[in-house]
């Protein structure tokens, strides 16, 4: 009996890899820049995390279910009428291809980019949050909004990335 207890104690704890799946839409490169800045930060903040990224135009609805946490990122667009829309690739993914997807309580986070010159500054953030909520996802951190050029805002991205890591810890993340 003592040998069994000792054997159980001798087994090292298995560290389970966690996966952050990022789906983003970027045409001018700004959203992609923010995503890459976040990934760079997370590699030092949470080196045990596995990070996957998929561009919205290549994503399938079931890709939104990949990983332990889903991150949606898009800039705000002003096409086809009123301003404040999602990047067209993200819009097609969320509102056409994945319009009936159930996120089933999946932990989620969002990043929205925008320009201060528009009335609906960073309105993509609202649309992404709305999608997560309407499709039964669970936002675990406040949405990151990047206003104007993302260059020079790496510290804000890093701080938000730390919040994402911290918010994920109650779910057993390391």
N, C-alpha and C positions, 0 to 999 in steps of 0.2 A: 504494500500500500504506500509506503514511504517512497519507493522508487517511482511509482506513478506520479505522485505529487511533484517529485523532483524533475521528472521528465517533462511534465507540463510547464514547469517554471523555466526549464532550459530552452523551450521552443521560443525563438525570437518572435517578437510581434511583427506581423506582416504589415508593411506599409503599403496601403492601397493607393495607387496612382489616381489622381482626380483629373478630370478633363474639362477644360473650358472650351466651348465651341463658339467661335465668333463668326457671325454671318454679317457681312458688310457690303454696302454699295458705295462705290467711289468711281467717279469719271474724271474729275479734275485732279485727283490724287490727295485731296485734303483728308478725306475720311480714312483712306488707306494709311496716310502719314500718322494720324492719331492712333489707329489700330496698331501700327508697328511700334510707336512710342510706348503704348500700353504693354505690348508683348515684351519689349526690352525691359521695362520696369518690373513686370511680373517675373521675369526670369531671375532677377536678383531678390525680389521680395518673397517669392514662393517657388523656389527651384524644383520642388517636387511636382509641380503642376505640369500636365501635358496640355499644350495649347494647339488647337486646330483652328484654321480659318478657311472660310469659303466665301467667294464673291457671290452676291445675291443672284446675278444672272446665271450662275452655274449651279445654284442650290436647288435641291428638290425639297418638297414639303417635309419629307421624313428626316432631312438633314437638320431641321430645327429641333428634333428630338435627340440628336446626338449629344454626347457629353453629359457631365453632371450639372453644368451651368451653361445657359445660353446667353450670349451677348449679341444684341442687334445694334448695328451702327449705320447711320445714314446722314447725309447732308440734307438740308431743306432746299427744295426746288420751287421754282415759280414758272411752271409751264402749263399751257392749256387753260388759262383762265386765272382764277384767284391764286394768290401767292400762298406759300406755306405748305407745300406738298412734300411727299417723300421723293427721293431719287426714283426715277421711273423703274429701274431694275428692282429696287426694294418693294415698290408699290405692286408690281406684277407678282412678285413672290408672295407677299403677304395677303394681298386682296384678291388675287386670282388663283394662283396655284395652291396656296395654303389657307384658303379662306375658311375651310371647315376643319382644320387641324385642331386637336385638343392637346394643349400643353400639359394637362393633367397635374397641375401644381409644381411644374418644373421651376427651379430657381432661375431667375432671369435678371439681366441688367441691360441698360440701354445707353447709347451715346448719340446725341443729336448735334449736328453742326449747323451754323447759320451766320447770317450777316446782319449787323445792327441796323443797316439802312432800311430794312424791311419791317413792316408793321408786325408780321408774324415771325419774329426773330427765333431761329432754331425750332420752328414748329415741328420739324421731323421728330424731335424728342417726344412731343405730345402724341404723335401718330404711332410711334413705336410702343410707348407705354400703353396706349389704348389697345393696340393689338395684343400685347401680353395679357392685359387684364381681361379683355373680351374672350380670349382663348384659354383662360384658366391657368395662366402662368402666374408666378409669384415673384414680384420685384423685390430684390433683397437689398438694394442700395438706391439712393436717389439718382436719377438720371444725370449723367454728365453732359453739360451743354458747353460746347466750344463755340465762342462767338468770334467772328472774323477769321483772320489767318491763324492756322493752328501752330505755325512756326513760332517758337518762343513760349508756348504754353505747355511744354513737356512736364514742368513741375506740377501743374494742375492735374495732368493725366496721371502722374506718379502718385500723387496724394489720393486721387480717386481709386487708383488700382489698389492701394493699401486698404482703403475702405472696403473694396470688393473682397479682398482676402480676409479681412476681419469679419465681415458679414457672413462669410462662408464658414467660418470656424464653428459656429454652433451646429452646423450640419455635419460636423466631423472632419472638416478639412484640416490639413496640416500646413 
